[in-house]
Amino acid sequence: MGLQIARIAPLRKVPPHVSPIKANLLCLLSMLAWAAGLPAAEYLIDAIPPLPLTALRMVLAALLLLPLWWWQEGAGTIRRAPWVRGILIGWLMLGMAGILLVVAQAHSDPVTVAIVSATMPVMGIALECMTTGRRVTLFLIFGLVLSIAGGVLAYAESMGGFQFGIGALAALGLIACYTLGSHLTITALPGMTPLGRCTLTLAGAAIATTLVAAGGAILGAPSVDWPALGLREGVALLVFALFGVTLAQLFWISAIGNLGIGLASLHMNAAPFYVMVFMVALGAPWNWIQAAGAVIVAAGVMVAQIQPAKPSLRMN
């Protein structure tokens, strides 16, 4: 049974769609949470290899949400959840993408990872056109162009030129995995609330990445340098899991359930600005060019959601 066409009996009545304003606000909150987690990863990359680091943050994120899911929807809902599908989608969306994120940061920096995310709207809209028959309008195309232009402006300012290396290539792969996984979270897990979808895929990612990390350790892959971990690394890991995964995913799944992956991913191009904001909080200088890029992205998001007027029928 394909993931795209799989159907299950409703586990719980899904809340009605929220307004476009609230859905876009959820995207904004998701990007802020994700950006807040990126600087924390810098304290962990040298001490924890990609596989165990991904597994640790997925396990922590799942442990943070599972009790909330049980409290909100009950043990019966958890038992009836499509766990096999959740594990597969979680591994693609969060497990594989999480490993590629750490690899990308190890060979580049947080801003590079955020900038390569400019490809996500293109992937998301193309995916929706192929699977859901989304109609491409001039407003959508113009909004997409503005969104990409804003992201490229921020990239050129922060990095001084395009350098497509291993880090950027890994970032491109993670965006592809994350885009497809996000789409499948909505289409292959119907009848579930955003909290259920988010927790199920996070738990699936935790199971899958833990198995992969354990297998890697058995085969001699680099392991965690536990003596090198202290209070700073512990706090960074908690921040990385809480903001970069738990909150970012919860807001994101709620948003794409209302906007779709194509429109929601336009917000990703403002991520360089959010990363810069948190870098400023850590002592980096303010960058007005990146701020201008974020404004252009925001304009693109609004333009892309304009619905063309339908021609009226006149009776002669």
VOGU-3710 file (C-alpha; in Angstrom, 3 decimals, decimal comma):
1> mglqiariap> 0,000/0,000/0,000  1,548/3,295/-1,040  2,045/6,005/1,494  0,305/8,542/-0,715  -2,924/6,593/-1,019  -3,041/4,856/2,356  -6,146/5,492/4,404  -7,032/4,637/7,972  -10,116/4,976/10,070  -10,240/8,358/11,810
11> lrkvpphvsp> -8,546/8,174/15,181  -9,920/11,443/16,427  -11,915/14,287/14,977  -9,471/16,680/13,363  -9,986/20,320/14,370  -11,381/22,622/11,668  -8,951/24,567/9,542  -7,663/27,793/11,032  -7,679/31,106/9,198  -4,905/31,928/6,704
21> ikanllclls> -3,562/34,553/9,121  -3,226/32,019/11,938  -1,748/29,413/9,582  0,916/31,878/8,421  1,605/32,814/12,036  2,191/29,128/12,794  4,731/29,035/9,943  6,460/32,071/11,418  6,622/30,455/14,861  7,959/27,250/13,318
31> mlawaaglpa> 10,762/29,116/11,546  11,648/31,017/14,726  11,827/27,807/16,743  13,900/26,062/14,074  16,324/28,982/13,829  16,670/29,070/17,618  17,851/25,474/17,580  20,561/25,889/14,918  23,111/27,859/16,990  22,799/25,266/19,786
41> aeylidaipp> 23,960/22,558/17,380  27,322/24,291/17,059  28,146/23,260/20,647  27,401/19,587/19,910  28,863/18,756/16,502  32,460/18,288/17,683  31,499/16,063/20,637  28,687/13,980/19,109  28,833/12,355/15,622  25,864/12,867/13,255
51> lpltalrmvl> 24,109/9,505/13,831  23,981/9,528/17,654  23,303/13,282/17,732  20,273/12,846/15,478  19,038/9,917/17,558  19,490/11,803/20,849  17,533/14,853/19,761  14,747/12,764/18,204  14,416/10,668/21,360  14,330/13,785/23,540
61> aallllplww> 11,737/15,441/21,285  9,527/12,329/21,299  9,772/12,034/25,078  8,638/15,642/25,399  5,520/15,093/23,239  4,389/11,531/24,018  3,027/12,368/27,505  1,180/15,372/26,062  -0,339/13,229/23,305  -1,444/10,601/25,823
71> wqegagtirr> -2,935/13,274/28,098  -4,796/15,030/25,255  -6,079/12,050/23,230  -5,773/8,938/25,391  -3,947/5,617/25,260  -6,471/4,133/22,785  -5,574/6,698/20,133  -1,888/5,929/20,569  -2,481/2,180/20,252  -4,550/2,571/17,064
81> apwvrgilig> -2,058/4,909/15,408  -0,414/3,670/12,165  3,013/3,150/13,701  4,642/1,510/10,680  3,754/4,477/8,498  4,793/6,855/11,251  8,214/5,220/11,541  8,777/5,347/7,765  7,667/8,968/7,416  9,512/9,988/10,570
91> wlmlgmagil> 12,732/8,417/9,298  12,451/10,219/5,951  11,284/13,591/7,266  13,258/13,848/10,488  15,724/10,979/10,706  17,443/11,175/7,323  16,943/14,926/7,141  18,335/15,290/10,674  21,499/13,387/9,804  21,964/15,495/6,672
101> lvvaqahsdp> 21,410/18,653/8,756  24,277/17,770/11,092  26,511/16,861/8,118  25,606/20,160/6,438  26,446/22,181/9,537  29,682/20,258/10,061  30,847/21,284/6,573  29,349/24,784/6,499  27,475/26,946/9,037  23,884/27,637/10,201
111> vtvaivsatm> 23,300/30,437/7,686  24,327/28,237/4,747  21,858/25,575/5,856  19,116/28,194/6,072  19,932/29,680/2,665  19,899/26,372/0,757  16,365/26,010/2,117  15,387/28,500/-0,601  14,835/25,471/-2,836  12,039/24,147/-0,611
121> pvmgialecm> 9,174/26,233/-2,084  10,070/25,016/-5,581  10,093/21,392/-4,394  6,889/21,835/-2,391  4,886/23,484/-5,165  6,110/20,971/-7,750  5,131/18,112/-5,426  1,641/19,527/-4,923  1,196/20,054/-8,663  2,071/16,396/-9,282
131> ttgrrvtlfl> 0,058/14,850/-6,431  -2,853/17,153/-5,671  -3,350/19,031/-8,929  -2,528/22,425/-7,423  -3,250/25,171/-9,929  -0,293/27,422/-10,722  -1,314/31,092/-10,939  0,642/34,209/-11,851  0,357/35,347/-8,238  1,866/32,057/-7,061
141> ifglvlsiag> 4,748/32,317/-9,541  5,418/35,964/-8,645  5,303/35,175/-4,930  7,706/32,267/-5,455  10,138/34,522/-7,351  10,009/37,131/-4,584  10,538/34,488/-1,911  13,582/33,016/-3,662  14,980/36,484/-4,412  14,750/37,431/-0,746
151> gvlayaesmg> 16,524/34,245/0,293  19,276/34,677/-2,311  19,785/38,291/-1,206  20,316/37,161/2,372  22,660/34,400/1,214  24,807/36,683/-0,944  25,135/39,163/1,909  25,991/36,629/4,600  28,349/34,410/2,614  29,769/36,755/-0,019
161> gfqfgigala> 29,088/34,388/-2,936  27,726/30,964/-3,760  29,976/28,041/-2,800  28,304/24,717/-3,513  30,274/22,226/-1,438  29,535/19,132/0,635  27,662/21,187/3,229  25,342/22,795/0,683  24,784/19,436/-1,055  23,817/17,801/2,241
171> algliacytl> 21,474/20,719/2,957  19,832/20,232/-0,439  19,249/16,559/0,375  17,760/17,343/3,758  15,314/19,820/2,194  14,187/17,170/-0,315  13,616/14,621/2,483  11,873/17,166/4,687  9,596/18,419/1,910  8,425/14,948/0,899
181> gshltitalp> 8,077/13,832/4,522  6,031/16,920/5,400  3,674/16,263/2,506  3,260/12,599/3,474  2,590/13,525/7,102  -0,628/15,193/5,966  -1,650/12,943/3,064  -0,689/9,535/4,520  -1,862/10,147/8,102  -5,471/11,325/7,684
191> gmtplgrctl> -7,877/11,559/10,576  -5,190/12,611/13,046  -4,720/15,882/14,892  -1,564/17,968/14,353  -0,350/16,848/17,790  -0,884/13,204/16,869  0,819/13,538/13,485  3,767/15,383/14,973  4,251/12,992/17,901  3,835/9,867/15,774
201> tlagaaiatt> 6,440/10,947/13,222  8,815/12,115/15,948  8,467/8,796/17,770  8,991/7,000/14,459  12,099/9,041/13,786  13,380/8,313/17,301  12,945/4,563/16,822  14,511/4,534/13,355  17,484/6,765/14,176  18,220/4,890/17,400
211> lvaaggailg> 18,346/1,588/15,513  20,615/3,101/12,861  22,897/4,695/15,466  23,114/1,400/17,397  23,914/-0,478/14,200  26,584/2,060/13,341  28,176/1,706/16,773  28,271/-2,086/16,404  29,978/-1,718/13,022  32,591/0,651/14,452
221> apsvdwpalg> 31,174/4,049/13,501  32,342/7,071/15,555  30,674/7,134/18,968  29,817/9,846/21,484  32,726/11,369/23,359  30,854/11,291/26,675  33,697/12,771/28,819  33,682/15,833/26,568  30,035/16,532/27,379  29,298/18,919/30,202
231> lregvallvf> 26,523/21,215/31,375  26,900/23,465/28,319  26,454/20,543/25,924  23,525/19,197/27,933  21,708/22,532/27,767  22,530/22,857/24,052  21,112/19,381/23,367  17,904/20,229/25,234  17,533/23,508/23,319  18,310/21,751/20,024
241> alfgvtlaql> 15,607/19,146/20,726  12,979/21,440/22,270  13,154/24,336/19,817  14,771/22,879/16,708  12,565/19,760/16,675  9,620/19,644/19,097  8,176/23,157/18,806  9,286/23,661/15,199  7,587/20,433/14,118  4,391/21,024/16,071
251> fwisaignlg> 3,900/24,477/14,571  4,958/23,262/11,115  2,585/20,294/10,934  -0,270/22,508/12,121  0,550/25,058/9,407  0,908/22,739/6,417  -2,352/21,027/7,324  -4,020/24,332/6,471  -1,762/25,949/3,852  -0,225/22,934/2,109
261> iglaslhmna> 3,496/22,281/1,759  3,875/24,632/-1,224  2,690/27,863/0,423  4,028/26,995/3,863  7,524/26,381/2,514  7,699/29,952/1,183  8,284/30,959/4,800  11,483/28,904/4,842  13,249/31,571/2,805  13,035/33,984/5,721
271> apfyvmvfmv> 15,028/31,544/7,874  18,383/33,335/7,271  16,934/36,437/8,894  15,739/34,470/11,921  19,137/32,785/12,226  20,774/36,215/12,071  18,465/37,510/14,826  19,569/34,748/17,183  23,208/35,260/16,165  22,811/38,942/17,080
281> algapwnwiq> 21,587/37,848/20,506  24,848/35,888/20,809  26,966/38,931/19,915  26,993/39,074/16,090  26,289/42,418/14,331  22,885/43,284/12,860  22,642/42,920/9,086  20,188/45,215/7,292  20,595/43,375/3,966  19,344/40,142/5,539
291> aagavivaag> 16,485/42,088/7,113  15,577/43,455/3,658  15,665/39,902/2,300  13,181/38,837/4,980  10,834/41,689/3,994  10,972/40,554/0,342  10,208/36,972/1,404  7,245/38,181/3,466  5,934/40,080/0,444  6,274/36,931/-1,643
301> vmvaqiqpak> 4,327/34,898/0,908  1,447/37,385/0,807  1,404/37,694/-2,987  1,473/33,904/-3,499  -1,722/33,538/-1,470  -3,748/36,020/-3,534  -6,589/34,223/-5,237  -7,321/35,486/-8,773  -10,829/36,774/-9,242  -13,175/34,332/-10,914
311> pslrmn> -14,840/35,635/-14,079  -18,478/36,418/-13,535  -21,163/34,919/-15,766  -23,432/37,454/-17,411  -26,896/36,677/-18,677  -27,826/38,440/-21,912
//
